[in-house]
Amino acid sequence: MNRHYRALMNEARRQHDANVKQAAQELIKLYTAVADDLEREARLMGDETISKRWATDYAASLRKRVDELGKGIYSTVINGAKRSSRLPTAADMKFFTAASGMSFSDVFSRTPDDALARVLNGGIYRDKAGLSRRIWGITRGLERDIDYIVNRGIAEKKSAYQIAQDLRDYVDPKAKRGFNWGKVYPNLTGKRVDFNAQRLSRTAINHTYWLDNVKTCEANPFVEAMHWELSSEHFVRQVLPFGEDECDEYAEHDEGLGIGNFYPENLPLPHPQCLCVQWGVVPYSMTEVGDEIGRWLAGGANAKLDHWYGVNFLGWRGLVPA
């Protein structure tokens, strides 16, 4: 096992996990900003009970905020996926530079963009649903919840101020709801408003990283397999409360490459919110890799490296001293 390559991939994964957390915090800020707007409006409203006409007009104005929220979610997910999509490629570039003393600037140049595009347009999913369609589903669900709160508030004879406060408490992921929330709004009991957006964000960013990782390992002639390693939180988050899932099966998989190892093209797509780690298996030392590349650069015959660079990556352009 090449420890240098593994260390590079560990660092790439660390940065990827940081991207996921950053996106999560940005989503909370987006929802909180909408909640703060509702708080300001609530202070301007009187204590009188409200009419159905008022409720209809108010709900329509809230839909505009929801649409803006959807745009913010899209931007947050896109930016997070862009950051993570380049990490496996960058790690591979560092690996080849360290082994050979050369910089292959064209190698894998299109892989991150291709990975990002396939996730965003839904190309890797059975339902072919892209990011825009999935966010549309989230915002429409929020609109339905808003209508529900307004209509239930009217039925409970709440004032405009009280309904606005309830909407604010619902939209703010960090707000503590009143003790009678579940009684007034039974359909929303225990529901976290940002759950679907957070789930979508984590999954899209993770799948972009996964796909770039797979395509990079497929192209790397020194990677002989990809390993599936269970998350350190897998037992507590999954096995203890729910039992084993497909990840346990993947970690025990054996197709002749070793336990938990897959040919890159066979590596399963992580399920939504999966925290497990996948990395390329390089069974050669840095000296062995460097020597093989060196002999090839000196004109030695090497069909594997000829195919890797000459066929897949646009000829000899970009080969320069590091």
PAZAPA-4460 file (N, C-alpha, C; in steps of 0.05 Angstrom, whole numbers, plus 32768, in hexadecimal, padded with zeros to 4 digits):
% residues 322
    n_x    n_y    n_z   ca_x   ca_y   ca_z    c_x    c_y    c_z   seq   type   mol
   8011   7FE8   8000   8000   8000   8000   8011   8019   8000     1      M     A
   800C   802B   7FED   801B   8044   7FEB   8011   8058   8000     2      N     A
   8021   805C   8015   8018   806D   802B   8017   808B   8022     3      R     A
   8028   8093   8010   8027   80AF   8007   800D   80B5   7FF9     4      H     A
   8005   80A2   7FE7   7FEB   80A6   7FD9   7FD4   80A6   7FED     5      Y     A
   7FD5   8094   8000   7FBF   8093   8014   7FBE   80AD   8024     6      R     A
   7FD5   80B8   802B   7FD5   80D1   803A   7FC9   80E8   802A     7      A     A
   7FD0   80E8   8010   7FC4   80FD   7FFE   7FA6   80FB   7FFD     8      L     A
   7F9C   80E2   7FFB   7F7F   80DE   7FFA   7F72   80E4   8014     9      M     A
   7F7F   80DE   802A   7F74   80E5   8045   7F71   8103   8047    10      N     A
   7F85   8112   803E   7F83   812F   803F   7F6D   8139   802D    11      E     A
   7F6A   812D   8015   7F54   8135   8003   7F39   8130   8011    12      A     A
   7F37   811A   801E   7F1E   8113   802C   7F19   8127   8043    13      R     A
   7F2E   812E   8051   7F2A   8142   8067   7F1F   815C   805C    14      R     A
   7F2A   8165   8046   7F21   817E   803A   7F04   817B   8030    15      Q     A
   7EFE   8164   8025   7EE3   815E   801C   7ECF   8160   8033    16      H     A
   7ED5   8153   8049   7EC4   8154   8061   7EC0   8170   806A    17      D     A
   7ED6   8180   8069   7ED3   819D   8071   7EC1   81AC   805E    18      A     A
   7EC1   81A5   8044   7EAF   81B2   8031   7E92   81AB   8037    19      N     A
   7E8D   8192   803E   7E72   818A   8045   7E68   819A   805E    20      V     A
   7E79   819C   8072   7E71   81AB   808A   7E6D   81C9   8084    21      K     A
   7E7F   81D4   8073   7E7C   81F0   806B   7E61   81F5   805D    22      Q     A
   7E5A   81E3   804B   7E40   81E6   803D   7E29   81E4   8051    23      A     A
   7E2B   81D3   8064   7E16   81CF   8078   7E12   81E9   8088    24      A     A
   7E28   81F6   8090   7E26   820F   809E   7E1A   8225   808D    25      Q     A
   7E21   8225   8073   7E17   823A   8061   7DF9   8236   805D    26      E     A
   7DEF   821D   805D   7DD3   8218   805A   7DC4   8222   8073    27      L     A
   7DCF   821D   808A   7DC2   8227   80A3   7DC0   8245   80A2    28      I     A
   7DD5   8253   8098   7DD4   8270   8096   7DBE   8279   8083    29      K     A
   7DBA   826B   806D   7DA6   8272   805A   7D8A   8271   8067    30      L     A
   7D85   825B   8074   7D6A   8258   8081   7D67   826C   8098    31      Y     A
   7D7C   8271   80A7   7D7B   8284   80BD   7D75   82A0   80B3    32      T     A
   7D81   82A7   809C   7D7C   82C2   8090   7D5E   82C5   8089    33      A     A
   7D52   82B0   807E   7D35   82B2   8078   7D25   82B4   8092    34      V     A
   7D2D   82A5   80A6   7D1F   82A6   80C0   7D22   82C2   80CC    35      A     A
   7D39   82CF   80C9   7D3D   82EA   80D4   7D2B   82FE   80C6    36      D     A
   7D27   82FA   80AC   7D15   830C   809D   7CF8   8308   80A8    37      D     A
   7CF1   82F0   80AD   7CD6   82EB   80B8   7CD3   82F7   80D4    38      L     A
   7CE8   82F6   80E3   7CE7   8302   80FE   7CE3   8320   80FC    39      E     A
   7CF0   832D   80E9   7CEC   834A   80E6   7CD0   8350   80DE    40      R     A
   7CC5   8340   80CC   7CA9   8345   80C3   7C96   8340   80DA    41      E     A
   7C9B   832C   80EA   7C8A   8325   8100   7C86   833D   8114    42      A     A
   7C9C   834C   8118   7C9B   8362   812A   7C89   8379   8121    43      R     A
   7C84   8379   8106   7C74   838F   80FB   7C56   8388   80FA    44      L     A
   7C50   836F   8101   7C34   8366   80FF   7C25   836A   8119    45      M     A
   7C0C   836E   8116   7BFB   8373   812D   7BF1   8358   8139    46      G     A
   7BE2   835B   814F   7BD8   8344   815D   7BBD   833A   8154    47      D     A
   7BB1   8348   8140   7B96   8340   8137   7B98   8325   8129    48      E     A
   7B81   8317   8129   7B80   82FF   8119   7B81   8306   80FC    49      T     A
   7B87   82F3   80EB   7B8C   82F9   80CF   7B77   82EB   80BD    50      I     A
   7B74   82F7   80A5   7B61   82EC   8092   7B6F   82D8   807F    51      S     A
   7B5E   82C9   8071   7B69   82B6   805D   7B77   82C6   8047    52      K     A
   7B6D   82DD   8040   7B79   82EE   802A   7B95   82F6   8033    53      R     A
   7B97   82FF   804C   7BB2   8307   8055   7BC5   82F0   8054    54      W     A
   7BBB   82D9   805D   7BCC   82C1   805E   7BD6   82BA   8042    55      A     A
   7BC4   82BC   802E   7BCB   82B5   8012   7BE1   82C8   8008    56      T     A
   7BDD   82E2   800D   7BF1   82F6   8004   7C0C   82F2   8012    57      D     A
   7C0B   82EC   802C   7C23   82E8   803B   7C32   82CF   8032    58      Y     A
   7C24   82BA   802D   7C30   82A1   8023   7C3D   82A6   8008    59      A     A
   7C31   82B6   7FF7   7C3C   82BC   7FDD   7C57   82CB   7FDF    60      A     A
   7C58   82DE   7FF2   7C71   82EC   7FF6   7C87   82DA   8001    61      S     A
   7C7F   82C7   8012   7C92   82B4   801C   7C9E   82A2   8007    62      L     A
   7C8E   829C   7FF2   7C98   828B   7FDC   7CAF   8298   7FCE    63      R     A
   7CAF   82B3   7FCC   7CC5   82C1   7FC0   7CDF   82BC   7FD0    64      K     A
   7CDC   82BD   7FEB   7CF3   82B7   7FFC   7CFD   829A   7FF8    65      R     A
   7CEA   8288   7FF5   7CF1   826C   7FF2   7D00   8268   7FD7    66      V     A
   7CF8   8276   7FC3   7D06   8274   7FA9   7D22   827F   7FAC    67      D     A
   7D26   8294   7FBA   7D41   829F   7FBF   7D51   828B   7FD0    68      E     A
   7D44   827E   7FE2   7D52   8269   7FF2   7D5B   8252   7FE0    69      L     A
   7D4A   824B   7FCD   7D52   8235   7FBA   7D6A   823D   7FAA    70      G     A
   7D6C   8255   7FA2   7D84   825E   7F93   7D9D   825D   7FA5    71      K     A
   7D99   8264   7FBE   7DB0   8263   7FD1   7DB9   8247   7FD6    72      G     A
   7DA5   8234   7FD8   7DAC   8218   7FDC   7DBC   820E   7FC4    73      I     A
   7DB3   8215   7FAC   7DC0   820C   7F93   7DDD   8216   7F93    74      Y     A
   7DE1   822F   7F99   7DFC   823B   7F98   7E0E   822D   7FAD    75      S     A
   7E03   8228   7FC5   7E13   821C   7FDA   7E1C   81FF   7FD2    76      T     A
   7E09   81F0   7FC7   7E10   81D4   7FBF   7E24   81D4   7FA8    77      V     A
   7E1F   81E6   7F94   7E31   81E7   7F7D   7E4E   81EE   7F86    78      I     A
   7E50   8202   7F97   7E6B   820A   7FA0   7E79   81F4   7FB0    79      N     A
   7E6A   81E7   7FC2   7E75   81D1   7FD1   7E7E   81BA   7FBF    80      G     A
   7E6D   81B3   7FAB   7E74   819D   7F99   7E8C   81A4   7F88    81      A     A
   7E8E   81BD   7F7F   7EA6   81C6   7F70   7EBF   81C2   7F80    82      K     A
   7EBE   81CA   7F99   7ED6   81C8   7FAA   7EDE   81AB   7FAE    83      R     A
   7ECB   819A   7FB3   7ED1   817E   7FB8   7ED8   816E   7F9E    84      S     A
   7ECD   8177   7F88   7ED1   8168   7F6F   7EEF   8168   7F66    85      S     A
   7EFE   817B   7F6F   7F1A   817D   7F66   7F2E   8170   7F79    86      R     A
   7F25   8167   7F90   7F37   815D   7FA4   7F44   8142   7F9D    87      L     A
   7F36   812E   7F94   7F44   8115   7F8C   7F57   8119   7F75    88      P     A
   7F4F   8129   7F61   7F61   812F   7F4B   7F7A   813D   7F54    89      T     A
   7F78   8150   7F66   7F8F   815E   7F71   7FA2   814B   7F80    90      A     A
   7F96   8139   7F8F   7FA6   8125   7F9D   7FB6   8114   7F8A    91      A     A
   7FA9   810B   7F74   7FB7   80FB   7F61   7FCE   810A   7F53    92      D     A
   7FC9   8123   7F4D   7FDE   8133   7F41   7FF6   8135   7F53    93      M     A
   7FF1   8139   7F6D   8007   813B   7F80   8016   8120   7F82    94      K     A
   8007   810A   7F80   8014   80F0   7F80   8027   80EC   7F69    95      F     A
   801E   80F3   7F51   8030   80EF   7F3A   8047   8103   7F3A    96      F     A
   8043   811A   7F44   8059   812E   7F46   806E   8124   7F5A    97      T     A
   8064   811A   7F71   8077   8110   7F86   8087   80F7   7F7B    98      A     A
   8079   80E6   7F6C   8086   80CE   7F62   809A   80D3   7F4C    99      A     A
   8094   80E6   7F3A   80A3   80E9   7F22   80B3   8103   7F20   100      S     A
   80AD   8117   7F30   80B9   8131   7F2D   80AF   8141   7F16   101      G     A
   8099   8138   7F0A   808E   8145   7EF3   8071   814D   7EFA   102      M     A
   8067   8161   7EEB   804C   816A   7EEF   803C   8164   7ED5   103      S     A
   8028   8153   7ED8   8017   814C   7EC1   7FFE   815E   7EC1   104      F     A
   8001   8176   7EB6   7FEC   818A   7EBA   7FD2   8183   7EAB   105      S     A
   7FD3   8173   7E96   7FBA   816D   7E87   7FAC   8154   7E92   106      D     A
   7FBB   8144   7EA2   7FAF   812B   7EAB   7F98   8131   7EBE   107      V     A
   7F81   8124   7EB9   7F69   8127   7EC9   7F5D   8143   7EC8   108      F     A
   7F65   8153   7EB4   7F5C   816F   7EB4   7F3E   8172   7EB2   109      S     A
   7F31   815F   7EA5   7F14   8162   7EA1   7F04   8152   7EB6   110      R     A
   7F12   8141   7EC4   7F03   812E   7ED6   7EF2   813D   7EEB   111      T     A
   7EFB   8152   7EF9   7EEA   815F   7F0D   7ED1   816C   7F01   112      P     A
   7ED4   8179   7EEA   7EBD   8185   7EDD   7EA9   8171   7ED4   113      D     A
   7EB3   815A   7EC9   7EA1   8145   7EC0   7E92   8139   7ED8   114      D     A
   7EA0   8135   7EEE   7E93   812A   7F06   7E7D   813D   7F10   115      A     A
   7E84   8157   7F12   7E70   816B   7F1B   7E58   816B   7F09   116      L     A
   7E5C   816B   7EEF   7E46   816D   7EDC   7E33   8155   7EDF   117      A     A
   7E3E   813D   7EE2   7E2E   8125   7EE3   7E1D   8125   7EFD   118      R     A
   7E27   812F   7F13   7E17   8130   7F2B   7E02   8146   7F29   119      V     A
   7E09   815D   7F1E   7DF6   8173   7F1D   7DDF   816E   7F0A   120      L     A
   7DE5   8160   7EF4   7DD0   815B   7EE0   7DC1   8140   7EE5   121      N     A
   7DC9   8132   7EFB   7DBB   811A   7F02   7DC4   8101   7EF3   122      G     A
   7DDA   8103   7EE4   7DE2   80ED   7ED3   7DEA   80D4   7EE2   123      G     A
   7DF1   80D5   7EFB   7DF9   80BD   7F0A   7DE2   80B1   7F19   124      I     A
   7DCA   80BD   7F18   7DB4   80B3   7F28   7D9F   80A5   7F16   125      Y     A
   7D92   8091   7F22   7D7E   8082   7F12   7D67   8094   7F09   126      R     A
   7D5F   80A7   7F1A   7D48   80B8   7F12   7D50   80CF   7F00   127      D     A
   7D6B   80D2   7EFC   7D76   80E7   7EEB   7D6F   8104   7EF4   128      K     A
   7D67   8106   7F0D   7D60   8120   7F18   7D79   8130   7F1F   129      A     A
   7D7B   8148   7F13   7D92   8159   7F19   7D8E   816A   7F31   130      G     A
   7DA2   817B   7F37   7DA1   818B   7F50   7D8A   819F   7F50   131      L     A
   7D85   81AC   7F39   7D6F   81C0   7F38   7D54   81B3   7F3F   132      S     A
   7D50   819C   7F34   7D36   818E   7F39   7D33   8186   7F56   133      R     A
   7D49   817D   7F62   7D48   8174   7F7E   7D44   818C   7F90   134      R     A
   7D50   81A3   7F8A   7D4C   81BA   7F9B   7D30   81C5   7F97   135      I     A
   7D25   81C3   7F7F   7D09   81CB   7F7A   7CF7   81BB   7F8C   136      W     A
   7CFC   81A1   7F8F   7CEC   8191   7FA1   7CEE   819A   7FBE   137      G     A
   7D05   81A2   7FC7   7D09   81AC   7FE2   7CFA   81C6   7FE7   138      I     A
   7CFC   81D8   7FD4   7CEF   81F2   7FD8   7CD0   81F0   7FD6   139      T     A
   7CC7   81DE   7FC5   7CAA   81DA   7FC3   7CA0   81CE   7FDD   140      R     A
   7CAF   81BC   7FE9   7CA8   81B1   8003   7CA6   81C6   8019   141      G     A
   7CB9   81D9   8018   7CB9   81EE   802C   7CA1   8200   8028   142      L     A
   7C99   8205   800F   7C81   8215   8009   7C69   8208   8015   143      E     A
   7C67   81ED   8012   7C50   81DF   801D   7C4F   81E1   803B   144      R     A
   7C66   81E0   8048   7C67   81E3   8065   7C5F   81FF   806D   145      D     A
   7C67   8213   805E   7C5F   822F   8064   7C41   8232   8062   146      I     A
   7C35   8227   804D   7C18   8228   804A   7C0A   821A   8061   147      D     A
   7C15   8204   8069   7C0A   81F5   807F   7C0A   8205   8099   148      Y     A
   7C21   8212   809F   7C23   8221   80B8   7C0F   8239   80B7   149      I     A
   7C0D   8246   80A1   7BFB   825D   809F   7BDE   8254   80A3   150      V     A
   7BD6   823E   8095   7BBB   8235   8097   7BB4   822A   80B2   151      N     A
   7BC7   821C   80BE   7BC2   8212   80D9   7BC1   8229   80ED   152      R     A
   7BD2   823D   80E9   7BD1   8254   80FB   7BB6   8262   80FA   153      G     A
   7BAB   8264   80E2   7B90   8271   80DF   7B7B   8260   80EE   154      I     A
   7B7D   8246   80EA   7B6A   8234   80F7   7B6C   8236   8116   155      A     A
   7B83   823C   8120   7B88   823F   813D   7B82   825B   8146   156      E     A
   7B7A   826C   8133   7B73   8288   8139   7B8C   8297   8144   157      K     A
   7BA3   8291   8139   7BBB   82A0   8140   7BBC   82BB   8132   158      K     A
   7BCB   82CD   813E   7BCE   82E8   8132   7BE3   82E6   811C   159      S     A
   7BE5   82FC   810C   7BFA   82FD   80F8   7C15   82FB   8104   160      A     A
   7C19   8308   811B   7C33   8307   8128   7C3A   82EB   8131   161      Y     A
   7C26   82DD   813C   7C2B   82C2   8146   7C32   82AF   812F   162      Q     A
   7C24   82B1   8119   7C2A   82A0   8102   7C45   82A6   80F7   163      I     A
   7C4C   82C0   80F5   7C66   82C8   80EB   7C7C   82BD   80FD   164      A     A
   7C78   82BD   8117   7C8B   82B2   812A   7C8E   8294   8126   165      Q     A
   7C77   8286   8121   7C79   8269   811D   7C88   8263   8103   166      D     A
   7C83   8273   80EF   7C92   826F   80D6   7CB0   8273   80DA   167      L     A
   7CB6   8288   80EA   7CD2   828D   80F0   7CDF   8276   80FF   168      R     A
   7CD0   826B   8112   7CDB   8255   8122   7CDE   823C   8111   169      D     A
   7CCD   8238   80FD   7CCF   8221   80EC   7CE6   8223   80D9   170      Y     A
   7CEB   823B   80CD   7CFF   823E   80B9   7D1B   823F   80C5   171      V     A
   7D1E   8248   80DE   7D38   824A   80EA   7D40   822E   80F4   172      D     A
   7D56   8222   80E9   7D5E   8207   80F2   7D66   8205   810F   173      P     A
   7D6D   821C   811B   7D77   821C   8136   7D62   8224   814B   174      K     A
   7D4A   822B   8141   7D35   8235   8153   7D29   821F   8165   175      A     A
   7D22   8226   817D   7D14   8214   818F   7CF6   821A   818D   176      K     A
   7CE7   8206   8185   7CCA   820A   8182   7CBB   8207   819C   177      R     A
   7CA4   8214   819E   7C94   8213   81B6   7C8B   81F7   81BE   178      G     A
   7C83   81F5   81D7   7C7B   81DA   81E1   7C62   81CF   81D3   179      F     A
   7C51   81E1   81C8   7C39   81D7   81BB   7C3B   81D7   819D   180      N     A
   7C54   81D8   8193   7C58   81D8   8176   7C4C   81BF   8168   181      W     A
   7C51   81A8   8174   7C47   8190   8168   7C29   818E   8168   182      G     A
   7C1C   819B   817B   7BFF   819A   817D   7BF3   81AC   8167   183      K     A
   7BFF   81C3   8163   7BF4   81D6   814F   7BFC   81CD   8133   184      V     A
   7C14   81C3   8130   7C1F   81BC   8115   7C28   819E   8115   185      Y     A
   7C15   818B   8118   7C1D   816F   811B   7C2C   8164   8103   186      P     A
   7C27   816F   80EB   7C36   8165   80D3   7C54   816C   80D3   187      N     A
   7C5B   817F   80E5   7C76   8189   80E5   7C85   8181   80FE   188      L     A
   7C79   816F   810E   7C85   8167   8127   7CA0   8159   8121   189      T     A
   7CB5   8163   812E   7CCF   8157   812A   7CDC   815B   810F   190      G     A
   7CD0   816B   80FE   7CDB   8170   80E3   7CF0   8186   80E4   191      K     A
   7D07   8181   80D9   7D1C   8195   80D8   7D1C   81A2   80BC   192      R     A
   7D18   81BC   80BB   7D12   81C9   80A2   7D29   81C6   808E   193      V     A
   7D42   81C5   8097   7D58   81C5   8084   7D62   81A8   807F   194      D     A
   7D54   8194   8089   7D5E   8179   8086   7D62   8171   8069   195      F     A
   7D4E   8175   8058   7D51   816D   803C   7D67   817C   802D   196      N     A
   7D69   8195   8033   7D7F   81A5   8026   7D9A   819B   802F   197      A     A
   7D9D   8196   8049   7DB6   818C   8053   7DBC   8170   8048   198      Q     A
   7DA8   815F   8046   7DAC   8145   803A   7DB4   8146   801D   199      R     A
   7DA7   8158   800E   7DAE   815C   7FF2   7DCB   8166   7FEF   200      L     A
   7DD2   817A   8000   7DEC   8185   7FFE   7E02   8171   8004   201      S     A
   7DFF   8163   801A   7E14   814F   8021   7E16   8139   800C   202      R     A
   7DFF   8131   8001   7E00   811B   7FED   7E0C   8124   7FD3   203      T     A
   7E04   813C   7FC9   7E0E   8145   7FB0   7E2C   814B   7FB1   204      A     A
   7E35   8157   7FC7   7E52   815D   7FC9   7E61   8143   7FCC   205      I     A
   7E57   8130   7FDB   7E64   8116   7FDF   7E65   8106   7FC5   206      N     A
   7E4F   8107   7FB6   7E4F   80F8   7F9D   7E61   8104   7F88   207      H     A
   7E65   811E   7F88   7E77   812B   7F76   7E94   8122   7F7C   208      T     A
   7E9A   8123   7F96   7EB5   811A   7F9F   7EB9   80FD   7F98   209      Y     A
   7EA5   80EC   7F9D   7EA7   80CF   7F97   7EAC   80CA   7F7A   210      W     A
   7E9D   80D8   7F68   7E9F   80D3   7F4C   7EBB   80DC   7F41   211      L     A
   7EC4   80F3   7F4A   7EDF   80FC   7F42   7EF4   80E9   7F4C   212      D     A
   7EF0   80DE   7F64   7F03   80CB   7F70   7F03   80B1   7F5F   213      N     A
   7EEC   80A8   7F57   7EEA   808F   7F47   7EF7   8094   7F2B   214      V     A
   7EF0   80A9   7F1E   7EFB   80AE   7F03   7F1A   80B3   7F04   215      K     A
   7F23   80BF   7F19   7F40   80C3   7F1C   7F4E   80A9   7F21   216      T     A
   7F42   8097   7F32   7F4E   807D   7F36   7F4D   806C   7F1E   217      C     A
   7F37   806E   7F0E   7F36   805E   7EF5   7F4C   8066   7EE2   218      E     A
   7F53   8080   7EE2   7F68   8089   7ED0   7F84   8085   7EDB   219      A     A
   7F87   8082   7EF5   7FA2   807F   7F01   7FAC   8062   7EFC   220      N     A
   7FC1   805E   7EEC   7FCA   8043   7EE6   7FD6   8034   7EFD   221      P     A
   7FDB   8042   7F13   7FE7   8034   7F2B   7FD2   802D   7F40   222      F     A
   7FB9   8035   7F3B   7FA3   802E   7F4D   7F97   8013   7F44   223      V     A
   7F98   7FFF   7F55   7F8E   7FE5   7F4D   7F73   7FDF   7F58   224      E     A
   7F69   7FEF   7F6B   7F4F   7FEA   7F77   7F47   8003   7F86   225      A     A
   7F2D   8004   7F8F   7F24   8019   7FA1   7F19   800C   7FB9   226      M     A
   7F20   8017   7FD0   7F18   800A   7FEA   7F01   8019   7FF6   227      H     A
   7EEE   800A   8002   7ED7   8015   8010   7EDC   8012   802E   228      W     A
   7EDF   8028   803C   7EE4   8028   8059   7ECD   8034   8067   229      E     A
   7EC3   8026   807B   7EAC   8030   808B   7EB4   8049   809A   230      L     A
   7EA0   805B   809C   7EA5   8073   80AC   7EA9   806C   80C9   231      S     A
   7EB8   807C   80D7   7EBD   8077   80F3   7EA3   807B   8103   232      S     A
   7E8F   8088   80F7   7E75   808C   8105   7E61   8078   80FC   233      E     A
   7E68   8065   80EA   7E54   8053   80DF   7E46   8042   80F3   234      H     A
   7E54   8038   8107   7E48   8026   811B   7E33   8036   812B   235      F     A
   7E3B   804E   8134   7E29   805E   8146   7E12   8069   8136   236      V     A
   7E17   8072   811E   7E01   807F   810E   7DEF   806C   8100   237      R     A
   7DF9   8054   80F9   7DEA   8042   80E9   7DE5   8027   80F6   238      Q     A
   7DFA   8019   80FD   7DF8   7FFD   8107   7DE9   7FFC   8121   239      V     A
   7DF1   800D   8134   7DE5   800C   814F   7DC7   8011   814F   240      L     A
   7DBE   8027   8141   7DA1   802D   8142   7D91   801D   812D   241      P     A
   7D9D   8017   8116   7D8D   800C   8100   7D96   7FF1   80F5   242      F     A
   7DAE   7FE9   80FC   7DB9   7FD0   80F1   7DCC   7FD6   80DA   243      G     A
   7DD8   7FC2   80CF   7DEB   7FC5   80B9   7DDC   7FCE   809F   244      E     A
   7DEB   7FDB   808E   7DE0   7FE3   8074   7DF2   7FDB   805E   245      D     A
   7DEE   7FE6   8046   7DFF   7FDE   802F   7E1C   7FE4   8032   246      E     A
   7E22   7FF8   8043   7E3E   7FFF   8047   7E4E   7FE8   8054   247      C     A
   7E41   7FDA   8066   7E4E   7FC3   8073   7E54   7FAD   805E   248      D     A
   7E41   7FAA   804C   7E46   7F97   8036   7E5D   7F9F   8024   249      E     A
   7E5F   7FB9   801E   7E74   7FC3   800D   7E90   7FC0   801B   250      Y     A
   7E90   7FC4   8035   7EA9   7FC2   8044   7EB3   7FA6   8046   251      A     A
   7EA2   7F92   8042   7EA9   7F76   8043   7EAB   7F6A   8027   252      E     A
   7EA6   7F7A   8013   7EA6   7F70   7FF7   7EC1   7F66   7FEF   253      H     A
   7EC1   7F50   7FDF   7EDA   7F45   7FD5   7ED6   7F3A   7FB9   254      D     A
   7EE2   7F47   7FA6   7EE1   7F3D   7F8A   7EFD   7F35   7F80   255      E     A
   7F0D   7F2D   7F94   7F28   7F23   7F8E   7F3D   7F38   7F90   256      G     A
   7F36   7F50   7F9A   7F49   7F66   7F9D   7F50   7F6C   7FBA   257      L     A
   7F44   7F5C   7FCC   7F47   7F61   7FE9   7F2D   7F6A   7FF5   258      G     A
   7F2A   7F67   800F   7F11   7F6E   801D   7F0C   7F8C   801A   259      I     A
   7EF3   7F92   8012   7EEB   7FAE   800F   7EF5   7FBC   7FF6   260      G     A
   7F02   7FAD   7FE4   7F0D   7FB9   7FCC   7EFC   7FB3   7FB3   261      N     A
   7EFA   7FC7   7FA2   7EEB   7FC6   7F89   7EFC   7FCF   7F72   262      F     A
   7EF7   7FC5   7F5A   7F01   7FD2   7F43   7EF4   7FEE   7F42   263      Y     A
   7F03   8003   7F3B   7EF7   801E   7F3D   7EDC   8020   7F2E   264      P     A
   7ED9   8014   7F17   7EC0   8016   7F08   7EA9   8007   7F16   265      E     A
   7EAF   7FF7   7F2A   7E9A   7FE8   7F39   7E94   7FF4   7F54   266      N     A
   7EA2   8009   7F5C   7E9E   8015   7F76   7E81   801F   7F79   267      L     A
   7E72   8017   7F8D   7E56   8020   7F90   7E54   803E   7F96   268      P     A
   7E3E   8049   7F8E   7E38   8065   7F94   7E30   8067   7FB2   269      L     A
   7E3C   8078   7FC2   7E33   807B   7FDE   7E16   8083   7FE0   270      P     A
   7E09   8078   7FF4   7DED   8080   7FF9   7DEC   809D   8003   271      H     A
   7DD4   80A9   8003   7DD2   80C5   800D   7DDD   80C7   8029   272      P     A
   7DEC   80DC   802E   7DF8   80E3   8048   7E0D   80CF   8051   273      Q     A
   7E16   80BE   8040   7E2A   80AA   8047   7E44   80B8   8050   274      C     A
   7E51   80AE   8065   7E6A   80B9   806F   7E81   80A7   806B   275      L     A
   7E7D   8090   805E   7E93   807D   8059   7EA7   8089   8045   276      C     A
   7EBF   807D   8046   7ED6   8088   8037   7EDE   8074   8022   277      V     A
   7EE5   807E   800A   7EEF   806D   7FF4   7F09   8079   7FEA   278      Q     A
   7F1D   8067   7FE6   7F36   8071   7FDD   7F44   805C   7FCB   279      W     A
   7F56   8066   7FB9   7F64   8055   7FA7   7F7A   8045   7FB4   280      G     A
   7F7C   802C   7FAB   7F91   801A   7FB6   7FA8   8019   7FA2   281      V     A
   7FBF   8024   7FAB   7FD8   8023   7F9B   7FEB   8010   7FA9   282      V     A
   7FF0   7FF8   7F9E   8001   7FE5   7FAB   801F   7FE8   7FA6   283      P     A
   8026   7FFE   7F99   8042   8003   7F92   804E   801A   7FA3   284      Y     A
   8067   8018   7FA9   8075   802D   7FB9   8079   8045   7FA7   285      S     A
   8080   805C   7FB3   8086   8074   7FA3   809F   806F   7F92   286      M     A
   80B2   8060   7F9C   80CA   805A   7F8C   80C3   804A   7F73   287      T     A
   80B1   8036   7F77   80A9   8025   7F60   809A   8036   7F4B   288      E     A
   8088   8047   7F55   8078   8058   7F43   808B   806B   7F34   289      V     A
   809D   8078   7F43   80AF   808B   7F37   80C1   807E   7F22   290      G     A
   80CB   8066   7F29   80DD   8058   7F16   80CE   8051   7EFC   291      D     A
   80B6   8048   7EFF   80A7   8040   7EE7   80A1   8059   7ED5   292      E     A
   8099   806F   7EE2   8094   8087   7ED2   80AE   8091   7EC6   293      I     A
   80C4   8090   7ED5   80DE   8099   7ECB   80E7   808A   7EB3   294      G     A
   80E4   806F   7EB3   80EC   805F   7E9C   80DA   8066   7E84   295      R     A
   80C1   806B   7E89   80AE   8072   7E73   80B6   808D   7E67   296      W     A
   80BC   80A1   7E79   80C3   80BB   7E6F   80DD   80BB   7E5F   297      L     A
   80EE   80A7   7E66   8108   80A5   7E58   8105   8096   7E3D   298      A     A
   80EC   808E   7E37   80E8   8081   7E1D   80E2   8063   7E1F   299      G     A
   80E1   8058   7E37   80DB   803C   7E3A   80BF   8035   7E32   300      G     A
   80BB   801D   7E28   80A1   8014   7E20   8090   800F   7E39   301      A     A
   8078   801A   7E39   8065   8015   7E4F   8049   801B   7E45   302      N     A
   803C   8006   7E3C   8021   8009   7E30   800D   8015   7E43   303      A     A
   8010   800D   7E5D   7FFD   8017   7E72   7FFF   8035   7E74   304      K     A
   8017   8040   7E76   801A   805D   7E78   8015   806B   7E5E   305      L     A
   801B   805F   7E47   8014   806A   7E2D   7FF6   806E   7E2B   306      D     A
   7FE7   805A   7E33   7FCA   805D   7E32   7FC0   8072   7E45   307      H     A
   7FCB   8071   7E5E   7FC3   8084   7E72   7FC6   80A1   7E69   308      W     A
   7FDD   80A8   7E5E   7FE2   80C4   7E57   7FDB   80CA   7E3A   309      Y     A
   7FE4   80B9   7E28   7FE1   80BF   7E0C   7FC5   80BD   7E01   310      G     A
   7FB5   80A9   7E0B   7F9B   80A5   7E01   7F86   80B5   7E10   311      V     A
   7F87   80B2   7E2B   7F72   80BF   7E3B   7F75   80DC   7E3F   312      N     A
   7F8E   80E7   7E3D   7F92   8102   7E46   7FA0   8114   7E32   313      F     A
   7F97   8112   7E19   7F9C   8127   7E05   7FBA   8129   7DFE   314      L     A
   7FC8   8113   7DFB   7FE4   8114   7DF2   7FF7   811E   7E06   315      G     A
   800D   812B   7DFD   8023   8131   7E0E   8022   814E   7E19   316      W     A
   800D   815C   7E13   800C   8178   7E1D   800B   8179   7E3B   317      R     A
   801A   818B   7E47   8019   8190   7E64   802E   8182   7E74   318      G     A
   8040   8173   7E67   8055   8165   7E76   806D   8178   7E7A   319      L     A
   8070   8181   7E93   8085   8194   7E99   8092   818D   7EB3   320      V     A
   80AC   8195   7EB7   80B8   8190   7ED1   80A9   819D   7EE8   321      P     A
   80A8   818F   7EFE   8099   8199   7F16   80A9   81B0   7F22   322      A     A
***
